[in-house]
């Protein structure tokens, strides 16, 4: 099994997580628009069925690219279908994570932004995962980490931030995201 998933959200939960009703408390555009703009390269580990991916694809525009990496092929298949139905398939590169990592070495220092939404708590080795994200993000690029309050307490999130800093990120701000504890970090 890849180092990306050990307490992985079951694939069928993806339907609930991708529900349009979720916009009532976590609107993807409101969350992402301050950080993502046209032409960007975005890395999104753990996209599930693409709740945030589709908005990322809209925001990066036709010249941008979203690399979405998941450990579950069923999630990626649903993501691909949803992107195709909305005319966004050409902007989304949906990848199955490998045994030893995300398989994003082609992004080395090229990603402008990375989104880790409600997934860092699912990886068995957060330090290794964040180091891999850091390798993909270019200097000055940003990483938004948001974890669900019900799964991650303040001490656990502080530990995640310390691992991110060790990987080469520094804290920029603590955006308010409903039902989440979040941090915006910048790549040194």
C-alpha angles and dihedrals in degrees: 000000000000119000085242099076137040105128093033123177108250112256093240090060086066089079091060093043092051094048116130088228088070088073088075090073105014112033109189094209094051091047098045108030094079090059108031128065141170118298096020126139109227130192116206115181115192098017095162108193092343108269090153096021095072093053090045088054091051092049096048090051128204094315095048131080137213117204106200115189124189137166093224121073091199090060091048093048090054090046091052092050093048092048092048092050089055096045093248101110094106090060097048123077103190112195135183111230116244129234093267104031149327096301095232101129087124087068094057106156091341105100114100094194139012127197121203103178118178093333113089090081088059097059118091094217110034093175092056091044093051091047089055091049089049090054090055098046118081122230107281091022119126139235122201113201118187124173128186112258091223092059104033125046126202093265092051091049091049087055090052090051091050089053090049091052090050088052092056106274129118127204114258102171146334106240117200110244117172116251090005144091107224145180135187111214132187125217112241 
